[in-house]
């Protein structure tokens, strides 16, 4: 297949490219820069210049593809709600091009959207439209396209990590340095799921080949790591004290991050593993946190 990949030079997308190429696909990667285009060509892919704000460039990339994987996202979390709405518009634009065909579109969301709301782990079969994560906008856009006959499936992400980046934990570390302490909320028992970036990239490649309309996949290797355990490892790595915050003090301390800091977000990937024969093998998140170079993270 000729696959249009948004976010092709990003943290996850740049790992998806070699997975797709190794499987025999042609990759057309969205990039906004000459440097990004050069890196894609060097990897064996083709470059398509465009941005998330330029929907015509998005539509043009999809028009020339047999399938689309959408991983691009504006990761300015201080403007998270607006960026989720931007993602809704991008998904709608991609779907408009693919409508009337069987060409698959694999979009990206978060595992929290599968939270059943009863304290049990998030699962693939649940679409929780009341979850507080604004990323619900992405799944609502996908659901609308599915109802219009577009072949849409969803990849839900946990904290995706290696020894350089760890999803939301990267800005969490930066915030700890600014505040002079590594904080968690309450007893820190709330949990976050995780997976190594190379395992996640492999799963995207498996999912686009299956092209099952309406499927939701959880890229989860670890069901849940406690916020307290994460804070303790970060405390050792940064040399900062680890503290507990009362829930009412979290907004002042964390700012925009407060919406995530106290959430309990365990997630299962049992169905995903069975459907796609996916077997994550990468290091666990705490191992990567222990091995990272904290001096390389800007304050």
MIGUDREN-719183 format. One line per 2 residues: number of its first residue (from 0); for each residue z, x negated, y negated of N, C-alpha, C. Coordinates in steps of 0.1 Angstrom, whole numbers. Atoms other than C-alpha are relative to their C-alpha. Example, Ala and Ser with C-alpha at 12.3 -4.5 7.8 and 13.67 -1.06 7.14 Angstrom:
<pts>
0) 0 -9 12 78 -123 45 0 -9 -12; 0 9 11 71 -137 11 8 8 -11
</pts>
This chain:
<pts>
0) 0 -8 12 0 0 0 0 -9 -13; -1 6 13 -4 -9 -36 12 7 -7
2) -13 -6 5 31 -4 -50 3 -4 -14; -3 3 14 39 -1 -87 16 -1 0
4) -14 2 0 74 -15 -92 5 -2 -14; -6 2 13 93 -10 -124 13 -9 2
6) -12 9 -2 121 -35 -131 -3 -12 9; 4 9 -10 101 -60 -111 5 -14 -3
8) -6 14 3 116 -91 -129 15 1 -1; -14 -2 1 151 -77 -129 8 -5 12
10) -10 5 -10 182 -85 -108 -4 5 14; 4 -5 -13 172 -62 -79 -15 0 2
12) 14 0 -1 135 -58 -86 -6 -13 4; 6 13 -3 128 -95 -84 2 -4 15
14) -3 3 -14 143 -95 -49 -8 10 9; 8 -9 -7 123 -64 -39 -15 -5 2
16) 13 5 0 90 -81 -47 -3 -8 13; 3 8 -13 91 -107 -18 1 9 12
18) -2 -9 -12 103 -80 6 -13 8 2; 12 -7 -1 72 -59 -2 -12 -8 4
20) 11 9 -3 48 -88 -1 1 -4 15; -1 4 -14 62 -99 32 -4 11 10
22) 3 -12 -8 56 -64 46 -15 3 -1; 15 -2 1 19 -67 36 -5 9 -11
24) 4 -9 12 19 -46 4 -4 -8 -12; 3 6 13 3 -54 -29 10 5 -10
26) -10 -4 10 28 -53 -58 -6 -2 -14; 4 -1 15 20 -43 -94 14 1 -7
28) -14 0 6 52 -52 -113 -1 2 -15; -1 -2 14 61 -38 -147 8 -11 -7
30) -7 10 7 71 -64 -172 -4 1 -15; 3 -2 14 74 -65 -210 -3 -14 -7
32) 1 14 6 70 -103 -215 -10 -8 7; 9 10 -6 46 -131 -209 7 -8 11
34) -8 8 -10 73 -150 -191 2 8 13; -2 -9 -12 79 -120 -168 -13 1 8
36) 13 -1 -7 42 -117 -161 -3 -13 8; 2 13 -7 40 -154 -152 8 -1 12
38) -8 1 -12 69 -151 -128 -5 9 11; 5 -10 -10 54 -121 -111 -13 -7 7
40) 12 6 -6 20 -139 -106 4 -12 9; -5 11 -8 39 -170 -93 5 4 13
42) -6 -6 -12 56 -148 -68 -10 6 10; 11 -6 -8 23 -134 -55 -3 14 -4
44) 2 -14 5 24 -101 -74 -10 0 -11; 8 -2 12 3 -87 -102 9 6 -11
46) -8 -4 11 17 -80 -136 -6 12 -8; 4 -11 8 15 -48 -156 9 1 -12
48) -8 0 12 26 -50 -192 4 14 -5; -5 -13 5 47 -22 -206 15 0 -1
50) -15 -2 3 82 -9 -215 4 14 4; -5 -14 -3 104 21 -206 -2 9 -12
52) 2 -8 12 99 33 -242 -15 4 -1; 14 -2 1 61 32 -239 -4 8 13
54) 3 -8 -12 55 61 -214 -15 0 4; 14 1 -4 17 57 -216 -1 -12 10
56) 1 12 -9 22 22 -200 6 3 13; -6 -4 -12 44 37 -174 -10 8 9
58) 9 -9 -7 19 64 -165 -12 -8 5; 11 8 -4 -9 38 -164 3 -8 12
60) -3 8 -12 9 17 -139 1 9 13; -1 -9 -12 16 47 -116 -14 5 4
62) 13 -5 -3 -20 58 -119 -8 -9 10; 7 10 -8 -32 26 -102 7 -3 13
64) -9 3 -11 -7 28 -73 -1 10 11; -1 -10 -12 -4 43 -38 15 4 1
66) -14 -4 0 34 44 -43 7 -6 -12; -7 5 12 60 38 -70 15 -2 4
68) -15 3 -1 95 22 -69 5 -2 -14; -6 0 14 115 28 -101 14 -6 1
70) -13 7 1 143 3 -105 4 -3 -14; -3 4 14 141 -4 -143 10 9 -6
72) -10 -8 8 170 7 -164 6 -8 -11; -6 7 12 184 -2 -198 15 -1 3
74) -13 2 -3 217 -18 -189 10 -3 -11; -9 0 11 233 -15 -223 10 11 2
76) -9 -11 -4 263 4 -210 8 6 -11; -6 -6 12 277 9 -245 -8 12 -5
78) 9 -11 4 248 33 -249 -5 7 13; 3 -5 -13 249 46 -213 -6 14 1
80) 5 -14 -1 244 83 -218 -15 1 -5; 14 0 5 213 78 -240 -10 -7 9
82) 9 7 -9 199 53 -215 -3 8 13; 3 -9 -11 203 78 -187 -10 11 -4
84) 10 -9 4 184 103 -207 -14 -6 -1; 12 7 1 157 77 -213 -6 -1 15
86) 5 1 -14 155 73 -175 -5 13 5; 6 -13 -4 150 110 -171 -14 2 -5
88) 13 -1 6 120 108 -194 -10 -9 8; 8 9 -8 106 78 -174 -4 6 13
90) 2 -6 -13 110 96 -141 -10 12 -1; 9 -11 2 93 127 -155 -15 -5 -2
92) 13 5 3 64 106 -167 -7 -5 13; 5 5 -13 60 89 -133 -5 11 9
94) 3 -11 -9 61 122 -115 -12 8 -5; 11 -8 5 35 138 -138 -13 -6 5
96) 12 7 -5 10 111 -126 -2 3 15; 0 -1 -15 19 115 -89 -2 15 5
98) 1 -14 -4 19 153 -89 -13 4 6; 13 -4 -6 -7 169 -66 -5 -10 11
100) 3 10 -11 -7 139 -42 12 -2 9; -11 4 -8 14 126 -14 6 -13 -3
102) -5 13 3 20 93 -31 15 0 -3; -14 -1 2 57 86 -29 6 -7 -13
104) -8 6 11 81 79 -58 14 -2 5; -14 3 -4 114 62 -50 7 -4 -13
106) -7 2 12 138 65 -79 14 -6 3; -13 6 -2 173 50 -85 11 8 -7
108) -12 -7 6 207 66 -91 12 -8 5; -12 6 -4 243 59 -83 7 8 11
110) -6 -6 -12 264 66 -52 9 12 -4; -10 -10 4 289 87 -72 -6 14 0
112) 7 -13 1 263 115 -74 2 7 14; -2 -6 -13 270 121 -37 14 3 4
114) -14 -3 -2 307 126 -42 3 15 3; -3 -15 -3 318 159 -25 11 6 -8
116) -11 -5 9 348 161 -48 13 3 7; -12 -3 -7 374 163 -21 8 -13 4
118) -7 12 -3 385 127 -20 -6 -8 12; 7 7 -11 362 117 9 -11 -8 -6
120) 10 9 6 335 91 5 -13 8 -3; 13 -6 4 302 101 -12 -10 -2 12
122) 9 0 -11 275 110 13 -14 4 -5; 14 -2 4 237 112 12 -4 15 -2
124) 3 -14 0 236 150 18 5 8 -12; -6 -7 11 256 159 -13 -7 -4 -13
126) 5 2 14 241 163 -48 10 7 -9; -11 -5 8 271 167 -71 -4 0 -14
128) 5 -1 13 257 180 -103 11 0 -11; -11 0 9 292 181 -118 7 -14 -1
130) -6 13 1 300 144 -113 -1 -6 -14; 0 5 14 310 127 -146 -10 -11 -3
132) 9 11 3 285 98 -142 -13 5 -6; 12 -5 7 257 104 -167 -13 -3 7
134) 12 3 -8 233 89 -142 -5 12 8; 4 -13 -7 231 125 -128 -14 4 -6
136) 12 -4 6 202 128 -153 -12 -5 8; 11 5 -9 180 106 -130 -2 9 12
138) 1 -9 -12 187 128 -100 -5 14 -4; 5 -13 4 181 160 -119 -15 -1 -3
140) 15 2 3 147 146 -131 -7 0 14; 6 1 -13 139 137 -95 0 14 7
142) -1 -13 -7 150 171 -82 -10 10 -6; 10 -9 6 128 189 -107 -14 -4 5
144) 13 5 -5 98 168 -96 -2 5 15; 1 -3 -14 106 175 -59 -3 15 1
146) 3 -15 0 105 213 -67 -14 3 -4; 14 -1 4 71 207 -82 -10 -6 10
148) 9 5 -10 58 192 -50 -2 -15 1; 1 14 0 62 155 -58 8 -6 11
150) -6 7 -11 71 132 -30 11 -10 -5; -11 7 7 104 120 -45 11 -3 10
152) -13 4 -7 133 101 -28 8 -8 -9; -10 6 9 164 86 -42 7 -12 7
154) -9 11 -4 181 52 -38 12 0 -8; -12 0 8 217 54 -48 7 -13 2
156) -5 14 0 233 21 -57 15 0 -2; -14 3 3 269 9 -55 1 -12 -10
158) 0 13 8 280 -24 -72 -8 -10 8; 9 9 -7 252 -47 -63 3 -14 -5
160) -6 13 3 262 -83 -62 -7 -12 6; 1 13 -6 256 -120 -56 10 -9 -7
162) -10 8 7 275 -150 -70 -3 -1 -15; 3 1 15 259 -145 -105 3 13 -7
164) -2 -14 6 260 -107 -111 7 9 10; -7 -9 -9 281 -79 -97 0 14 -7
166) 0 -14 5 270 -46 -113 9 1 -12; -9 -3 11 296 -32 -136 11 -11 -1
168) -11 10 0 320 -60 -127 -3 -12 -9; 4 11 9 300 -85 -148 5 3 -14
170) -6 -3 13 308 -67 -181 15 1 0; -15 -1 -1 343 -61 -168 6 -14 -1
172) -5 14 2 348 -99 -166 -1 -4 -14; 2 3 14 334 -103 -201 11 7 -8
174) -10 -8 7 358 -76 -213 14 -6 2; -13 6 -3 388 -93 -196 1 -13 -9
176) -1 12 9 380 -125 -215 3 3 -14; -2 -4 14 378 -107 -248 15 5 -2
178) -14 -6 1 412 -89 -241 11 -10 4; -10 9 -5 429 -119 -225 8 4 12
180) -7 -4 -12 439 -101 -194 -10 8 9; 9 -8 -9 423 -85 -163 8 12 4
182) -7 -12 -1 433 -49 -162 -6 10 11; 4 -11 -8 432 -21 -137 9 12 -4
184) -7 -13 4 444 16 -140 9 4 10; -10 -5 -10 476 28 -124 3 -10 10
186) -3 9 -11 482 13 -90 -13 -8 4; 13 7 -4 445 1 -88 -5 3 13
188) 4 -4 -14 440 20 -56 -14 6 0; 13 -6 0 407 35 -68 -10 -10 5
190) 10 8 -8 377 21 -48 -14 1 -5; 14 1 4 342 9 -56 -8 -5 12
192) 9 5 -11 314 6 -30 -8 -12 -5; 7 12 4 293 -26 -29 -10 -3 11
194) 10 6 -10 263 -43 -13 -6 -12 -6; 6 12 5 247 -77 -16 -15 3 -4
196) 13 -3 5 215 -77 -36 -12 -2 10; 11 2 -9 193 -90 -8 -1 11 10
198) 0 -12 -9 204 -62 15 -5 12 -7; 5 -11 8 197 -37 -12 -16 -1 -1
200) 14 1 1 162 -51 -17 -7 3 13; 5 -4 -13 155 -48 20 -1 15 2
202) 0 -14 -2 165 -12 19 -10 7 -8; 10 -6 8 142 -3 -9 -14 -1 7
204) 12 1 -7 113 -17 11 -1 9 12; 0 -9 -12 123 3 42 -2 14 -5
206) 0 -14 5 127 35 21 -14 4 -5; 13 -4 5 93 34 4 -10 1 11
208) 9 -1 -11 76 29 37 2 13 8; -3 -12 -7 93 59 52 -6 12 -8
210) 6 -10 9 83 80 21 4 14 4; -5 -13 -4 104 110 31 4 8 -13
212) -3 -8 12 104 137 3 14 6 1; -14 -6 1 139 147 -8 11 -8 6
214) -11 8 -7 157 119 11 8 -7 -11; -9 7 8 187 103 -5 6 -11 8
216) -5 11 -8 198 68 6 11 -7 -8; -11 8 6 230 49 0 -1 -14 4
218) 1 14 -2 226 12 -4 14 -6 0; -14 4 -1 262 6 7 4 -8 12
220) -5 8 -11 275 -22 28 15 1 2; -15 -1 -1 312 -19 19 3 14 -7
222) -2 -14 4 325 17 16 9 0 -13; -9 0 12 352 8 -10 9 -12 -1
224) -9 11 2 370 -22 -25 9 5 -12; -9 -5 10 401 -14 -45 -2 -8 -14
226) 1 6 13 401 -21 -83 11 -11 -1; -11 10 1 434 -40 -78 -5 -13 7
228) 5 12 -7 417 -64 -52 -10 -7 -9; 10 6 9 388 -69 -76 7 -8 -11
230) -7 6 11 412 -76 -105 7 -13 4; -7 12 -4 432 -101 -85 -9 -12 2
232) 10 11 -2 401 -122 -76 -5 -4 -13; 5 3 13 388 -120 -111 11 -8 -8
234) -11 7 7 423 -131 -124 1 -14 4; 0 14 -5 422 -162 -102 -12 -7 -6
236) 13 7 5 386 -170 -113 1 -3 -15; -1 2 15 393 -166 -150 12 -7 -5
238) -12 6 5 428 -179 -151 8 9 -9; -7 -10 9 439 -147 -169 10 8 8
240) -10 -9 -7 469 -125 -161 -6 13 4; 4 -13 -5 464 -93 -141 10 10 -4
242) -9 -10 5 479 -62 -156 -4 14 5; 3 -14 -3 482 -25 -148 1 8 -13
244) 0 -9 12 474 1 -175 3 14 4; -2 -14 -2 487 36 -177 -14 7 -3
246) 13 -6 2 457 60 -175 -3 4 -15; 2 -4 14 463 72 -211 -3 -12 -9
248) 3 12 8 459 36 -223 -13 -6 3; 13 6 -5 426 29 -205 -10 1 -11
250) 11 -1 10 403 42 -233 1 -10 -11; -2 10 11 418 20 -260 -3 -14 5
252) 2 14 -6 417 -11 -237 -15 -2 4; 13 3 -6 383 -6 -220 -12 5 -8
254) 11 -5 8 363 13 -246 -10 8 9; 10 -7 -8 330 25 -230 2 -1 15
256) -2 2 -15 341 11 -196 11 9 5; -11 -8 -5 370 35 -194 -5 12 9
258) 5 -11 -8 348 62 -179 -2 -4 14; 1 5 -14 344 40 -148 13 -6 5
260) -11 8 -5 376 20 -147 10 7 10; -10 -7 -9 398 46 -130 -6 9 11
262) 6 -9 -10 372 64 -109 1 -6 14; -1 3 -14 377 64 -71 -14 4 5
264) 14 -3 -3 341 61 -58 -4 -6 14; 5 4 -13 340 53 -21 -12 7 4
266) 12 -6 -4 307 59 -5 -4 -5 14; 4 3 -14 293 60 31 -15 -2 0
268) 14 2 -2 259 48 42 -4 3 15; 2 -3 -14 261 61 78 -14 5 3
270) 13 -6 -2 231 83 75 -12 -9 -3; 11 10 4 210 57 57 -2 -10 11
272) 1 10 -11 217 31 84 -7 6 12; 6 -7 -12 207 56 111 -15 2 -3
274) 14 -4 3 175 68 94 -10 -12 -2; 9 11 4 161 34 82 3 -13 9
276) -3 12 -9 177 11 109 4 -12 -9; -4 10 10 193 -8 80 13 -7 4
278) -12 7 -5 219 -35 89 3 -11 -11; -3 10 10 233 -53 58 8 -12 6
280) -6 13 -6 243 -89 65 5 -9 -11; -4 9 11 250 -104 31 15 -1 -1
282) -15 2 2 284 -117 19 6 12 -7; -6 -11 7 309 -91 8 3 -3 -14
284) -1 2 15 317 -86 -29 11 -10 -4; -11 9 4 351 -104 -30 -4 -14 3
286) 5 14 -3 335 -134 -13 -9 -5 -11; 9 4 11 308 -135 -40 8 -2 -13
288) -8 1 12 334 -130 -67 8 -13 0; -8 12 -1 355 -159 -54 -9 -12 -1
290) 9 12 0 324 -182 -52 -8 -1 -13; 8 0 13 309 -174 -87 6 -11 -10
292) -4 9 10 310 -198 -116 4 8 -12; -5 -8 11 332 -180 -141 -3 -6 -14
294) 3 6 13 325 -206 -168 -14 3 -5; 14 -3 4 288 -195 -168 -1 14 -6
296) 0 -13 6 297 -160 -179 4 0 -14; -4 1 15 296 -157 -217 12 9 -3
298) -12 -8 4 328 -145 -233 -4 12 -8
</pts>
